Amino acid sequence: MDIVMIKQEGCNPCTMFEPTAKKIAEEHSLGFRTVMDTELPENVKLPYFPFFFLYDNGEIKDQWGGTSDRKMVSVIKRNV
């Protein structure tokens, strides 16, 4: 499983939360990568940043947004 973090240029919450998100992913033996919002297709509009997708074998298992480490751990535990 992998966590993909979608971030936006100049997004301070994205910059501040990225190390935490990466650490949580590592603690749960998950892959982690980031993607800039400018790399997304134009028809994909996310409600806020950072936004996360939990992938398993190329399939989206869950998605969420924000900078809550508790939320991130909850989503991981629910899906692993």
N, C-alpha and C positions, 0 to 999 in steps of 0.2 A: 504494500500500500504506500501511497505517496500523498503528501500534502503540497498543494500548489497555492502560493500566496500571490494574489493579484494586488499590485501596489501602483500608486500614482506619483508622478514626479512632483516633488515639493510637499508631499504628504508627511507631516511630522509624526502623526501616530503610526504610519507605516514604518518609518525609519526607526522609531523607538521600540516598536513591538517585534520587529523582525528577528532580533537575537533571541528573544523569549520563545517565539514560535519555532525557531530552528531547534532550540534546546529541548522543547517539549516533544517535537518530532523524533529527535535522537533518543530521548528517554523511552519512547515507545517503539523503537526500532523501525521507524517510518522514514521513507525518503522525503526530502524537502527541497523545493525550488521556488524561485520567484519569477514572476512575469510582470512586465510593465503593462499598464492598461492600454498603451498605444499599440501593443502587439496583438491585441484582441481584434476579432472581426468587428466591423463597424456596427453590425446589428446587435452586438452584445453590449447591453447597458447594465452596469452593476449599480445597486442602490447606494453604496458607500464603500470606503476603503479603510483599511485593508479588507479584502474579501478572500475567502478560502474555499478550496475544493478538496475533498478527500476522494482520491482515485484508487480503484482496485482493478488491475488488469485493463486499464483504459476506460473503465466505466465509472461515472460519478456516483459515489456512494452517499455523499452528503455535502452540504454547502452551508456556509455561515459567514458572518462578517463581524468586524469589530476587533477590539483589543482586550478581550476578556480571556485570561489564561484558564479560568474555571470552565468557561464555555468550550474552549478548545479541547480540554481534557475530557469533558463530558461527551462531546461528539466522538472523540477517538474511542472511548470506552464503550460507547453504544454500538460502534461499528466493527470493533476488532474482536 
